[in-house]
Amino acid sequence: MMTELAVAMPLVLAGEQGMFHLPSSEEVRLQPIERAGNEAGWPFSVDEGTLACVWSAGQKVVMFFEGRPHGLDEDEDFEPRGVIVTTDPMQLTLGNMVNRALFRDATSVEERLRLVAPFMTMGQKLCDQPAGARVGHGEL
């Protein structure tokens, strides 16, 4: 009991969540983003979506979720795909294997890292916002 308390106390004092914390929707931070018409450094295969800061394995993680397709009726179900936005090559490649088609084609991991890096920085700024924040276009 004392060992668990000693391990958990720094997390509590820092206001952080533990390894097995299941986040609520109120803790997620969101910002809609979209590709500018002539933007060459857009890393995603879709032109719009949502950048999100979520809790995973005891840390804040930046993710991108695709937007609802324009031709889809409001009453039709839609499960958006999501990818981890990170500059960690292992997470970027292996962690995103299921939805890797959400990234635009890249000739190498290095190219994908270069394209994703500015969005990772933006996502980290989003993570610094209060829990539950919804940030508008261009606010970060």
Helices and strands as residue ranges (DSSP letters): H 2-14, G 25-27, E 29-34, E 48-56, E 59-66, E 82-84, H 89-93, G 100-102, H 109-127
